[in-house]
Amino acid sequence: MNFYLVLPVMSKQDELFMQRALQLAGYGKATASPNPMVGCVIVLDGKVIGEGWHKKAGEPHAEVMAIRSVENPELLKSSTAYVTLEPCAHYGKTPPCAELLVEKQLKKVVIGAVDPNPLVAGKGIQILKKAGIEVESAVLEQECLEVNKAFFTYMQKKRPYIILKWAQTSDGFIARENFDSKWISNPLSRQIVHKWRTETDAILIGKNTAKYDDPQLTARDWSGKNPIRLVIDHDLTLGNDLKIFDGEQKTIFFHSQDQKIERKGIAAIKLSKEDFLRDMLNYLHQEKIQSVLIEGGAQTVQSFIDAGLWDEARIFTASVSFEKGIKAAELKSHQLVSQENIQDKNQTDVLTTYRNMSR
């Protein structure tokens, strides 16, 4: 005899509307930080009557935008709100969304994930339940956690979400012996990296990358904000004529020397040699930097790998070969997430994404 699992219609419906809320949340990927990405869908009798998403810190939250989009406010009293993250319960730059949902007397609120922020962390749910609003939680929870993985890492681990990125040849080199690495990946792959830059708070390199590549570390090939530029220069060997010190974008460089450093418009932060990386991440956490894209050379990348301080690795493997040169970093305790071909006119790269399993 065959047995079939029959899911309630409402369960499937909940997933459908939460998927739409997740799609809306994603619209804030390049703009919401340091706030989390949140989407909200308001439903009445199986039909969407309102939608909203959070665009930027200080601007209305997703629940506010969704409520404002409902043409007839009286319908809210019989409606269900689907929200990817627990409605906030505190006063910040905007009033608490949980109290707004109570004020509008919604019938039910379906939540994807509980907010890890200590100012919320279940308090929003308590406000809703105390007011007699039915609350359902953990609907597509893993998907809701994934969309805000940087925010959750920042709140729970007290450090930024760290993404390692590099391009390597088919034989595993990131540069030639003279440190020349232009260009291993194809133009489309490089454009994708510029998109990533708009979606992260900061981008980090080491002194060798700064010295030999002299990169701008901006999102020139994609529309959006430029990340904060971070540079590691332990011994203060970098000259002032590099592009990263042009003052056009906020730049922080970290060192471990006693001398006073003055570079116009550039922040120089001294850290201990003994726990340099951890101290740096503590500083970035204090500065509310939630995500860092590390594009440094093999030595810089490997230092984060060896310390276990990484969350995700994105590696472009090109069809070209060098035969000799500077070897790429080696991952430890990693799990394959995805793999795809990035095809340009003359070259196909393979983009492989890994997750740190020892986190």
VENSUL-V725982 format. One record per residue. N is the residue number from 0. PSI is psi in degrees with one decimal (none if undefined). Layout:
BEGIN
N&PSI, N&PSI
END
This chain:
BEGIN
0&136.3, 1&137.9, 2&137.8, 3&136.7, 4&118.7, 5&114.7, 6&141.6, 7&146.5, 8&-39.1, 9&-35.5, 10&-45.7, 11&-38.5, 12&-40.5, 13&-44.6, 14&-40.4, 15&-47.7, 16&-30.9, 17&-34.6, 18&-39.5, 19&-39.7, 20&-38.1, 21&-39.8, 22&-43.5, 23&-41.4, 24&-38.6, 25&-20.7, 26&-20.5, 27&14.7, 28&-37.0, 29&1.1, 30&-22.0, 31&-33.9, 32&138.8, 33&3.0, 34&158.2, 35&159.4, 36&127.8, 37&137.2, 38&149.6, 39&135.4, 40&131.9, 41&128.0, 42&138.8, 43&122.7, 44&41.2, 45&7.0, 46&140.9, 47&125.1, 48&-5.3, 49&145.6, 50&152.7, 51&160.1, 52&155.6, 53&121.9, 54&-46.1, 55&146.8, 56&132.9, 57&-16.6, 58&164.7, 59&142.7, 60&171.4, 61&-41.6, 62&-39.6, 63&-47.2, 64&-39.0, 65&-44.4, 66&-41.0, 67&-26.9, 68&-10.1, 69&120.5, 70&-41.3, 71&99.3, 72&-24.5, 73&-24.2, 74&-19.1, 75&-32.4, 76&-19.4, 77&11.1, 78&165.4, 79&133.1, 80&128.9, 81&119.2, 82&134.4, 83&-25.4, 84&143.2, 85&130.0, 86&138.4, 87&154.6, 88&8.4, 89&160.4, 90&120.5, 91&-122.6, 92&-15.0, 93&157.9, 94&164.5, 95&130.2, 96&-31.4, 97&-42.1, 98&-32.7, 99&-42.0, 100&-35.5, 101&-44.1, 102&-39.2, 103&-4.2, 104&44.4, 105&150.6, 106&-39.7, 107&149.1, 108&125.1, 109&124.3, 110&138.6, 111&-54.4, 112&150.8, 113&138.2, 114&125.0, 115&-9.9, 116&123.8, 117&-24.1, 118&-15.1, 119&-85.0, 120&56.8, 121&-17.5, 122&-33.4, 123&-42.3, 124&-40.7, 125&-42.5, 126&-43.5, 127&-48.0, 128&-39.7, 129&-30.7, 130&0.7, 131&10.5, 132&131.3, 133&133.8, 134&130.2, 135&135.0, 136&173.2, 137&33.4, 138&119.2, 139&44.9, 140&-45.9, 141&-40.3, 142&-37.3, 143&-33.2, 144&-39.4, 145&-41.7, 146&-26.1, 147&35.8, 148&-34.5, 149&-43.4, 150&-43.8, 151&-40.2, 152&-44.5, 153&-43.4, 154&-40.9, 155&-35.5, 156&-4.5, 157&40.2, 158&165.1, 159&158.6, 160&126.8, 161&121.7, 162&121.1, 163&137.1, 164&133.3, 165&162.7, 166&135.3, 167&157.5, 168&172.1, 169&-23.6, 170&16.7, 171&26.3, 172&145.4, 173&-11.5, 174&164.4, 175&176.8, 176&-26.0, 177&14.9, 178&4.8, 179&126.5, 180&10.3, 181&126.8, 182&133.0, 183&-52.3, 184&163.2, 185&168.0, 186&-36.5, 187&-40.2, 188&-41.5, 189&-33.6, 190&-38.2, 191&-39.9, 192&-38.8, 193&-34.6, 194&-44.8, 195&-36.8, 196&-36.6, 197&-19.3, 198&-1.5, 199&155.1, 200&-34.8, 201&158.8, 202&135.5, 203&139.6, 204&165.4, 205&178.7, 206&-35.2, 207&-41.8, 208&-42.3, 209&-42.1, 210&-47.7, 211&-31.5, 212&-27.7, 213&56.7, 214&157.1, 215&-28.2, 216&40.7, 217&171.2, 218&63.0, 219&-29.6, 220&16.7, 221&142.4, 222&129.0, 223&-175.8, 224&152.9, 225&143.0, 226&159.7, 227&136.2, 228&129.9, 229&135.1, 230&133.8, 231&120.3, 232&80.3, 233&-46.0, 234&9.8, 235&54.4, 236&-8.5, 237&139.6, 238&163.6, 239&-8.0, 240&2.5, 241&153.8, 242&-30.2, 243&-16.1, 244&24.3, 245&-7.5, 246&3.3, 247&-18.5, 248&144.3, 249&127.9, 250&134.9, 251&128.4, 252&143.0, 253&135.5, 254&178.6, 255&32.4, 256&158.8, 257&-20.4, 258&151.3, 259&134.4, 260&132.6, 261&112.5, 262&126.8, 263&122.4, 264&7.8, 265&133.3, 266&126.8, 267&119.0, 268&119.9, 269&134.2, 270&159.7, 271&144.6, 272&-31.7, 273&-38.8, 274&52.7, 275&-51.6, 276&-45.1, 277&-40.5, 278&-38.3, 279&-43.5, 280&-34.5, 281&-42.2, 282&-45.5, 283&-36.8, 284&-43.0, 285&-30.7, 286&5.6, 287&32.5, 288&113.0, 289&-20.1, 290&140.8, 291&128.0, 292&113.7, 293&111.6, 294&16.2, 295&173.6, 296&-175.4, 297&-39.6, 298&-44.2, 299&-47.8, 300&-44.1, 301&-32.6, 302&-36.8, 303&-38.2, 304&-46.9, 305&-31.7, 306&-5.5, 307&17.4, 308&67.2, 309&157.1, 310&-35.2, 311&143.5, 312&131.5, 313&112.8, 314&123.8, 315&125.1, 316&116.8, 317&165.2, 318&-9.9, 319&160.5, 320&150.8, 321&-24.2, 322&-34.7, 323&159.4, 324&-150.2, 325&120.1, 326&148.5, 327&160.3, 328&162.1, 329&123.8, 330&154.5, 331&146.2, 332&54.2, 333&155.2, 334&134.6, 335&130.1, 336&-48.7, 337&163.0, 338&132.8, 339&153.6, 340&132.8, 341&100.4, 342&123.5, 343&-178.4, 344&-45.1, 345&-4.7, 346&138.8, 347&121.3, 348&155.1, 349&119.5, 350&116.7, 351&131.4, 352&133.1, 353&157.3, 354&141.0, 355&118.6, 356&-10.2, 357&9.8, 358&none
END
